[in-house]
Amino acid sequence: ISNLDDLRSWGTELASGTLLKPQTQAARLEYRPFPGQKIRIGYGLGCERLNEFIGHNGAVLGFSSA
């Protein structure tokens, strides 16, 4: 069971790159661009990149979460 402080710590560590080994963090942030896109958009290991946004919106093909 975690709380908001735990989530804040986890998110900060994950975003700053200090939670994972450097090789794992690099793999997590490696994106494959979607073909035919003129903007910077791609998908990696559970992360999507849309211009400067890096994260996940909770949507999965055919499913969504809110």
C-alpha positions as CSV (number, residue, x, y, z in Angstrom):
1,I,0.0,0.0,0.0
2,S,1.4,3.4,-1.0
3,N,0.4,6.9,-0.5
4,L,0.8,10.2,-2.4
5,D,4.2,10.8,-0.9
6,D,5.4,7.4,-2.1
7,L,4.0,8.2,-5.6
8,R,5.7,11.6,-5.6
9,S,9.1,10.0,-4.6
10,W,8.7,7.2,-7.3
11,G,7.7,9.7,-10.0
12,T,10.6,12.0,-9.2
13,E,13.1,9.2,-9.1
14,L,11.8,7.7,-12.4
15,A,11.7,11.0,-14.2
16,S,15.2,12.1,-13.0
17,G,16.7,8.7,-14.1
18,T,17.9,7.8,-10.6
19,L,15.4,4.9,-10.0
20,L,16.7,2.6,-12.8
21,K,20.1,1.5,-13.9
22,P,21.4,3.8,-16.6
23,Q,21.1,1.1,-19.3
24,T,17.5,0.5,-18.3
25,Q,16.6,4.2,-18.3
26,A,18.2,4.6,-21.7
27,A,16.1,1.7,-23.1
28,R,13.0,3.1,-21.4
29,L,13.5,6.4,-23.2
30,E,14.4,5.0,-26.6
31,Y,11.5,5.7,-29.0
32,R,10.5,4.3,-32.3
33,P,8.8,7.0,-34.4
34,F,5.4,6.3,-35.9
35,P,5.7,6.2,-39.7
36,G,4.6,9.3,-41.6
37,Q,4.5,11.7,-38.6
38,K,5.7,15.3,-39.0
39,I,5.9,16.0,-35.3
40,R,8.1,14.2,-32.8
41,I,5.9,11.3,-31.8
42,G,6.9,7.7,-30.9
43,Y,6.6,4.9,-28.5
44,G,9.1,3.1,-26.2
45,L,8.9,0.8,-23.2
46,G,5.6,2.0,-21.8
47,C,6.4,5.6,-22.6
48,E,5.2,7.7,-25.4
49,R,6.8,10.9,-26.8
50,L,4.7,13.6,-28.2
51,N,7.0,16.6,-28.8
52,E,8.2,17.5,-25.3
53,F,5.7,15.3,-23.4
54,I,7.1,12.0,-22.2
55,G,4.8,9.6,-20.3
56,H,1.7,7.6,-20.8
57,N,-1.9,8.8,-21.1
58,G,-3.4,5.5,-19.8
59,A,-4.9,4.5,-23.1
60,V,-4.3,1.1,-24.7
61,L,-5.8,0.2,-28.0
62,G,-9.4,-0.7,-27.3
63,F,-9.2,0.3,-23.7
64,S,-8.9,3.5,-21.6
65,S,-8.5,4.4,-18.0
66,A,-9.4,7.5,-16.1
